[in-house]
Amino acid sequence: MSEDITELSRRISAAFDRVDQGLEALSRKSVPAPIPAPVPAAEGEGSAALLRALEAARTSIEDWADRYRALQAQMGAETLALALEITRLTDELAAARASVAPPFNTDAAPDSADVDELTARIAEQEAELETLRAERVFDATELAAIIAALDPLVQEAPHV
C-alpha cells in the first residue's frame, strides 16, 4: 500500500513538473495578441500531450483521494476497536484489583507502622486546628476593637 502511494506521489509530481514546464514555455512566448494565433502541428501535439498528462494526474489524484478516504475509514474503525479493547481491559484490571485487595477486617490487628503513621497525622491535624482556633480568636478580638473604635463615629454621623 505504501509503495502504491509512493508511486502515485511520484507520478503526480512528474505530471505537475510537466505542467510547470509547459506553463513556463507559454509564458516565455507571451504573445500579446488577444486572439490566439493558429498553433503549428508540433506545438499542438505538445499541448495535447500536456493536457493528457494533466488529465492523468487528475485521475491519479482522484484515485489517491479515494484510497486515502478508505484508509481513513479503516483507521477510524481500528481506533474505535482499540478504544473498546482498552475500556474492556481497564474494567478487567479494576475487577482483578478488587478481587485481590483484602477486605477490611476489623478483627485483624492493625500494623504498628500504620497505627503510628495515622497517629502522627492526627496529631498534625489537631495542631493545625488549634492554630486556626487561636487565629480566629485573635481576628475576633481585633474586629471587636475596630468596631469599638468606629462605634462613636457611627453614632455621631447623621443617619441618612
Secondary structure, DSSP 8 states (H G I E B T S, - for coil): -HHHHHHHHHHHHHHHHHHHHHHHHHHHH----SS-----HHHHHHHHHHHHHHHHHHHHHHHHHHHHHHHHHHHHHHHHHHHHHHHHHHHHHHHHHHHHS----SSS---HHHHHHHHHHHHHHHHHHHHHHHHHHHHHHHHHHHHHHHHHHHHHS---
